[in-house]
Amino acid sequence: MSLSANPFSNDAFGAVALTAAINVLPNRYGRVESLGLMPARPVRLRNIAIEERNGVLSLLPTAAVGSPGTTGKRGKRRVRSFVVPHIPHDDVVLPEEVQGIRAFGSEGELAALSDVLALHLQSMRDKHAITLEHLRMGALKGEILDADGSTIYDLFGEFGITAKSINFQLGSATTDVKAKCLELKRHIEDNLRGEFMTGVHCLVSPEFFDKLTSHAKVEKAYERWMEGEALRADMRSGFTFAGVTFEEYRGQATDPEGTVRRFIGENEGHAFPLGTSQTFATYFAPADFNESVNTLGQPLYAKQEPRKFERGTDLHTQSNPLPMCHRPGVLVKVVAS
């Protein structure tokens, strides 16, 4: 099969094919992703309306033009509109990277070009993945943050919910850590509001984890955990005490200014319920491409076009995600003073 002068004009490198390819590539980052905590929910619009009723947030259904809208009851329901963040990222494939490939022709050329594109797409996907992890961690904190640390949405402030914080006072040997854990669990249980859960998970900073596992009221339980497993292996991936699983979380990334930002602050942690059905979600809106109008959003989009004077090929990727906690009352911040 002969190819045109520009092999990138082949349908194999079109927007649909590249979008499918970048979504198939492995996600190398994201503890929240691996927990399966915030499943993807594609939507057709860039703006979504979320209803708050008795402290619970729920997505309003779409309807045909002219259909009657949902009615909110005064004093019980409030509706807020959220704009799904738009996260574009560009790269370029230079002629040097494909030099010599064109001479082979036929199917071998397509395979070689696909390898070059795959390297670029994987790098771009990794950046989108760590960005999504940062957004999701913000949703677990109740404050969704941008790359520079500025606030995109304060879920507590948006819906008038008071944030809960528990000081574990791990600096004192007499602190009843079990009582603190029970306070944490009871608060989450009270704020599930009809939802169910299978357990309570708490992602904490290394400083918090070290203070917790060395505390006088916890140390013996930690050493005996799973028949002394803590003495033989690294248990930072999960240690359960009084029904709360504490896991050390070291997620961090570099912002556009070169500053390394930790996703969880020093001596802090964030607790949340596991196994819920409607408490967490990640909404994905469609890209601003002609072919994606009125379609359900994909986690990632990719597109390419030739540069001016055919001096390479520009790659464009974008994601339009909005991680959301529909019950911000179940989010608890823990502190080790």
N, C-alpha and C positions, 0 to 999 in steps of 0.2 A: 504494500500500500504506500503510495507516494504521499508526501506531506507538503503543505504550502511553505512559502518562504519563511514564515514565522510559525514554528511548530506549536507555539503556545495558543494559536488560534484553533487548534483541534478541540473538539467537544470534550475531550478527556480533561481539559483544563478550564472548563467553564465554571460559572458560579455554583451551579448545582453540584457538580462533581467535586469541586474543591471544598464546598461546605460539608458534603458527606465525608470527605477524607479527613478534614480537621476534627470532626466530631467522633471519628473512629479512633484517632490517635490516643494513646494512653494518657491518663491524667496522673502525673507524677507527684502532685502536691495535693494536700487537703485532708486533714484529719476529720473535719466536719463532713466532707464528702464520703469518706470511708465509713463513718458512723451511719450513713444513710438518713441523716437527721432532717434534711431539707430537700425533699423530692422536687423534681422539676415539674412546673405547671405552665405549659405554654399558653399565651394569650395572644389576641389578634391586634390589640391596641397598645400604644405607648403610654397612655394614661389609664390607670385603673382606679376604681372607686372601692374603698374598703369601709365596711360598716362596723361601727363599734356599738355593741349592745351589752350592757352590764359587764363591761370590761373585756368582752370577747370581740375580736376583729374577724370579720368574714367578708369574702369577696362577693360583690354584687354580680348577679348574672347579667350577661348581655342580652339585648332584645332587638327585634327588627325596628326600623324607623317607623314611628307612629304608634308603637305599642305603649300601653300604660306603664309608667315607671313604678318602682317599689316605693312604698310609703313609709316614712319614718315617724314613729310616735314621739311626741315631745316629752323630753325628760327621760326617755329610755333609750333612744337610738340617736346616733350621730354618724354622719357620713363624711369621710375625708377622701380627698383625691391625692393620689401619689403618681409622680412621673417616674417611669422606669429609667434608671441611669443608662446613659449611652457611653460605651467604652470602645473607642476605635483604636486600632494599632496597625502601623504600616511597616513594610520591609521592602527590600528590593533584591531581585536576582540579577546580578551583573553578567555581562557577556562572557567574562572570564570563567564563570562557573559552568557555562554550557559549551565552552569552546571545544571543538573537536567532536562533540556529540553528534552534530548535524551530519557529519560525513557518513555515519553508519546507516542512516535512513531506516525506513520501514518501522516495524514494531519495536526494534531495539532502541530506537530513538525515543519513543514514548516512555519506555521503561526507565531509561537513563534520566530523562527530564523529570519523571515522577519521583525519582530518588532525590534529585536536587530540591524539588519543591517540598518533599516530605521533611527534609532537614530544616528548611525554613519554617514550615507549618508547625513542626514539633516545638521549635523554639518559641514561636508566637503563642502556641497553645499553652505552654508552660507559664508564660507571663499572664495570660488570661486566667489560668487556673489559680495561681497564687493570689491574683486580684480578687477572684470570686471567694477564695478562702477568707481573705481579709474582710470582705463585705459580709460574709456569713458569720464570722466571729463578731462583727459589729451588731448583727441582728441578735446574737446570743447575749450581747451585753445590753441590748435595748437602745443602742445608739449606732446607727450605720454610718461609717466614716469613709471619707474620700481618701485618695492616696496621700494627700498632704496632711492628713489628720483632721481636716475640717469636717463638720457634721453635715451629712446628707439628710438624715431623718433621725430625730430623737423620738422613739416610739412612746416612751413614757410621757414626754411633753405633748406630743401630738394628741394623745388620748386621755390626758389628765390622770395618769396612773402614777402613784407614788412608788419609786424604785425601792426595792428591799436590799439592805446590806447587813451582813452579819459579821461582827468582829470575833474571830475565833480566839483572840488573846493567847496565841501560842507562845508568847514570851513569858507567860506565867505558868509555873509547874503545877499550880493548883486548879487551873481551868478545867472544867468538866467538858471535855471535847465531845463526849457522847451526847450530852444535853444540847450542845450547839448543833450537832448533826440532826437531832430530832426536831429542833426548832426549824431547821432548814427544810426538812421533809414535810413537816406540818404546814409550813407556809405554801409550799408547792402544791400539796394536796388540796388545801383550801382554795387555791386559785385555778385549779384545773377546770372548775365550773362545768361539770358533766363530762369532761374528757377523761380518758383513762391513760395509765402509763404502766410500764413494766419495771421502771427503776429510776434512780436519780444519779446523774453523772455530773462530775465537777472537774472541769479543766483548770489546772492551777499552774502558777509560775514555778520554776525550779526552787526559788527561795521558800515559797509556801510549802511545797512538797517536803523539803528537807526539814523544815520546822515541825510539820505535822508528824512525820514518821519518827522524829527524835524526841517528841514530847513524852513526858513521863507517863501520861495516861494512855498513850497510844503505842509506845515502843514495844511493849511485850506482845500486844496483839499483832503488830506488824511483823515481829520476828516469828510468830507462830502461824502467820497467814499461810494457808495451804500447806500445813505440816512443815514449816520452816523454809518454804520456797524463797522467802525474802533473803535468807542467809546464803542461798546458793545462786540466785539469779538477780537480774536487774528488774525490779518491780515498778519502775516508773510508768510502765504502760497501763497500770491499773491496780489499785489497792483499795479494797472495800472495808469500810469501818462504819459500824452502826447503820448499815443499809445505804451508805453513800459511797460510790466508787470515785476515788480521787485519782486523776491521771495528770502526769506532768506534761505540759504543753509548751513547746519551744518555738512555735511559729513566729516568723519574722520576715520582713522583706525590706528592700531599699526603695525609698520614694524617689520621685523624679529629681529631687535636689541632692540625692546621694546620702540622705540620712537613713540609718537603719531603724526601723520602727518595730518594736515588739507588739504582738497582737494581744498579749496579756501583760499587764504591768507588774512590776516587782512586788512581791508579797501579796499578790492578789489572785483571785480565781473567780470562775463563773459557773454556777450550777444551773441545771435544766433537767426536765424530765425526758426519759427515753420511751420509745414504744407508743407514742401518741399517734393519732390518726389525722388530726386536722390542725394541730398547734403550729407546725412549721411548714414552710413551703418556699420555693424559689421560683418566682415568676419570670418567664423569658418572653420578651416582646420581639416582634419581627424587625429585621434590619430595614434601613432606609434605602432599599433597592427596589426598582420597578417590579422585579419578579417576585418579591416577597410581600407586596401589598396585600392586605386582607388574608394573609396566611398565618398559621399558628407559628409562634416564635420558636427558633432553634437555639440551643445553648451557644453555638458559635456560627459565624458566617465567614466565608473567605471568597475573595474575588481577585482577579488579576487583569492588568491591561499593559500594553507596551508603553515605554517611556518615549519622550520626545526624541525624534531622530533615531528611534529604535536602539537607544543606548541602554538596554536592559528592560526588565519587566517589573513593574510595581505590584506588590502584593498588599492587599488590604484585608484586614480581619476586624471583626467587631462582635461584641457581645452586649446584650441589653438585659441584664439581670436585676432583679429586685428580691433579695432574700427577705423573708418576713416571718415574724413571730405573731400569730393571731391572738395570743394570750400573754402579753408582756408581764402580767402579774406572776407568772411562773418562773421568771428569770431572777436569780438571786446572786448578788455579788458577795464574795467572801474575802475577808481581809485577815492577814496575820500580823498583829501588832506586837 
